[in-house]
């Protein structure tokens, strides 16, 4: 799972993020299952940010309404106000780009940086717009059937790796960067993923 690799890399290279995660996990050490883990705000923010930077499908996925006119209302990403409504005749192909949504600077300032704090904002309107534009698992009836299992797995895996002190082994940012588009995000060609040396249990 690429989201797990991205989260793993940034937790190791950003000690301040790891420290906050460990503090949250320590304060909730009685949690017994992944469902409860997913409700932890900072852990959830790390997972959301990892999903945002792995994009799911990066290519456009066209949809066609063959028999009805579609009305599309464009909204401002800044304040949610309606800007313009478009009338699209039956048979017109529509598509959205996860890549463009997830790196929209009006929604996600400094969009290529890994910043879990953006998911902890007190601006509830902005947070709702950000969540609405997250398409890692695709929305609606074409959404991924495994979204809940994947979310539980990554929550359990990230919380488990936070218990260990690790250092990267023959791994660079190019092993988690969007360098090639094969309809999904791909890092440098020949990458062996995020590899680490486990130094022991975290203190």
C-alpha positions as CSV (number, residue, x, y, z in Angstrom):
1,X,0.0,0.0,0.0
2,X,1.6,3.2,-1.2
3,X,-0.1,5.4,1.4
4,X,1.6,3.3,4.1
5,X,5.0,3.8,2.5
6,X,4.5,7.5,2.3
7,X,3.4,7.8,5.9
8,X,6.3,5.6,7.0
9,X,8.9,7.7,5.2
10,X,7.7,11.0,6.5
11,X,7.3,9.7,10.1
12,X,11.0,8.6,10.0
13,X,12.3,11.8,8.4
14,X,10.1,14.2,10.4
15,X,10.8,13.6,14.1
16,X,8.3,16.3,15.1
17,X,5.5,14.4,13.5
18,X,6.6,11.1,15.0
19,X,6.8,12.7,18.4
20,X,3.2,14.0,18.2
21,X,1.9,10.6,17.0
22,X,3.7,8.8,19.8
23,X,2.3,11.2,22.4
24,X,-1.2,10.7,21.1
25,X,-0.8,6.9,21.1
26,X,0.7,7.0,24.6
27,X,-2.3,9.0,25.9
28,X,-4.7,6.3,24.4
29,X,-2.7,3.2,25.3
30,X,-5.9,1.3,26.2
31,X,-7.2,1.3,22.6
32,X,-7.9,-2.3,21.6
33,X,-8.9,-2.3,17.9
34,X,-8.4,-0.5,14.6
35,X,-11.8,1.2,14.7
36,X,-10.8,3.1,17.8
37,X,-7.4,3.9,16.4
38,X,-9.0,5.5,13.3
39,X,-10.7,8.0,15.6
40,X,-7.5,9.4,17.0
41,X,-7.2,12.9,15.4
42,X,-3.5,13.1,14.7
43,X,-3.2,9.5,13.5
44,X,-6.2,10.1,11.3
45,X,-4.6,13.3,9.9
46,X,-1.4,11.4,9.1
47,X,-3.3,8.8,7.2
48,X,-5.4,11.4,5.3
49,X,-2.2,13.3,4.3
50,X,-0.6,10.0,3.1
51,X,-3.7,9.2,1.0
52,X,-3.7,12.8,-0.4
53,X,-0.2,12.4,-1.7
54,X,-0.7,9.0,-3.2
55,X,-3.8,10.1,-5.2
56,X,-5.4,6.7,-5.9
57,X,-5.9,6.7,-9.6
58,X,-4.1,9.7,-11.2
59,X,-5.7,9.4,-14.6
60,X,-9.1,10.7,-15.5
61,X,-12.1,8.4,-15.2
62,X,-14.8,9.5,-17.6
63,X,-18.5,9.2,-16.8
64,X,-21.3,9.6,-19.4
65,X,-24.9,10.3,-18.7
66,X,-26.4,8.9,-22.0
67,X,-30.0,10.1,-21.7
68,X,-30.2,13.2,-19.5
69,X,-28.9,16.7,-19.4
70,X,-26.5,17.3,-16.6
71,X,-26.2,20.6,-14.7
72,X,-22.8,21.1,-13.1
73,X,-22.3,24.0,-10.6
74,X,-18.8,25.2,-10.1
75,X,-18.0,26.2,-6.5
76,X,-15.2,28.3,-5.1
77,X,-12.6,26.1,-3.4
78,X,-11.9,29.0,-1.0
79,X,-15.4,29.7,0.4
80,X,-17.7,27.2,-1.2
81,X,-19.7,29.9,-3.0
82,X,-21.3,29.0,-6.3
83,X,-19.5,30.6,-9.3
84,X,-21.2,29.3,-12.4
85,X,-23.5,26.6,-13.6
86,X,-22.9,24.6,-16.8
87,X,-25.4,22.7,-18.9
88,X,-24.0,19.5,-20.3
89,X,-26.0,17.7,-23.0
90,X,-26.7,14.0,-22.8
91,X,-23.8,11.9,-24.0
92,X,-21.1,14.3,-23.0
93,X,-18.1,12.7,-21.2
94,X,-17.3,14.1,-17.8
95,X,-14.2,13.4,-15.7
96,X,-12.2,14.6,-12.7
97,X,-8.5,14.4,-11.9
98,X,-7.6,13.2,-8.5
99,X,-4.1,14.6,-9.0
100,X,-5.5,18.2,-9.7
101,X,-7.9,18.0,-6.8
102,X,-5.4,16.8,-4.2
103,X,-2.8,19.5,-5.2
104,X,-5.2,22.4,-5.5
105,X,-3.3,25.2,-3.8
106,X,-6.5,27.0,-2.7
107,X,-7.5,23.9,-0.7
108,X,-4.1,22.6,0.2
109,X,-1.4,25.3,0.5
110,X,2.1,24.0,-0.3
111,X,0.3,21.0,-1.8
112,X,3.4,18.7,-2.3
113,X,4.5,18.9,1.3
114,X,3.4,16.3,3.9
115,X,1.5,18.3,6.5
116,X,-0.9,16.4,8.8
117,X,-1.7,19.7,10.5
118,X,-3.9,20.8,7.6
119,X,-6.4,18.2,8.7
120,X,-6.6,19.6,12.2
121,X,-7.8,23.1,11.3
122,X,-10.6,24.7,13.3
123,X,-12.0,26.1,10.0
124,X,-14.8,23.5,9.7
125,X,-16.0,24.8,6.3
126,X,-12.5,24.4,4.8
127,X,-12.1,21.0,6.4
128,X,-15.4,19.9,4.9
129,X,-14.2,21.1,1.4
130,X,-10.9,19.3,1.8
131,X,-12.6,16.1,2.7
132,X,-15.1,16.4,-0.1
133,X,-12.2,16.7,-2.6
134,X,-10.4,13.6,-1.3
135,X,-10.8,11.0,-4.0
136,X,-8.1,8.4,-3.1
137,X,-10.7,5.7,-3.0
138,X,-13.1,7.3,-5.5
139,X,-16.6,8.6,-4.5
140,X,-20.1,7.3,-5.1
141,X,-21.1,4.0,-6.6
142,X,-17.6,3.4,-8.2
143,X,-15.9,3.8,-4.8
144,X,-13.4,1.2,-3.6
145,X,-15.1,-1.6,-1.8
146,X,-12.1,-2.1,0.4
147,X,-11.9,1.5,1.9
148,X,-12.8,0.4,5.4
149,X,-10.4,-2.5,5.5
150,X,-7.6,-0.4,4.0
151,X,-8.2,2.4,6.6
152,X,-8.2,-0.1,9.5
153,X,-5.0,-1.8,8.2
154,X,-3.1,1.5,7.7
155,X,-4.2,2.7,11.2
156,X,-2.9,-0.5,12.8
157,X,0.3,-0.5,10.8
158,X,1.2,3.1,11.4
159,X,0.5,2.8,15.1
160,X,2.6,-0.4,15.3
161,X,5.6,1.2,13.5
162,X,5.5,4.2,15.8
163,X,6.5,1.8,18.6
164,X,9.9,1.3,17.1
165,X,13.0,3.4,16.5
166,X,13.9,3.1,12.8
167,X,16.3,4.7,10.3
168,X,16.1,4.6,6.6
169,X,18.1,2.1,4.6
170,X,19.1,3.0,1.0
171,X,15.9,5.0,0.8
172,X,15.4,8.6,-0.4
173,X,12.5,10.9,-1.0
174,X,12.4,9.6,-4.7
175,X,11.1,6.3,-3.3
176,X,7.9,8.0,-2.3
177,X,7.6,10.8,-4.8
178,X,5.3,11.1,-7.8
179,X,7.8,10.8,-10.6
180,X,5.9,8.6,-13.1
181,X,2.3,8.4,-14.0
182,X,1.1,5.0,-15.0
183,X,-2.5,5.8,-14.1
184,X,-1.3,5.4,-10.5
185,X,1.5,7.3,-8.9
186,X,4.9,5.7,-9.2
187,X,8.2,6.6,-7.6
188,X,11.6,6.3,-9.3
189,X,11.9,3.4,-11.6
190,X,13.6,0.4,-9.9
191,X,12.6,1.6,-6.4
192,X,12.5,-1.1,-3.8
193,X,10.2,0.9,-1.6
194,X,10.8,2.3,1.8
195,X,13.4,0.2,3.5
196,X,14.5,0.7,7.1
197,X,16.7,-0.6,9.9
198,X,14.9,-1.2,13.2
199,X,17.1,0.1,16.0
200,X,14.9,-1.1,18.9
201,X,11.8,-0.2,20.8
202,X,10.9,3.5,21.0
203,X,11.6,5.0,24.4
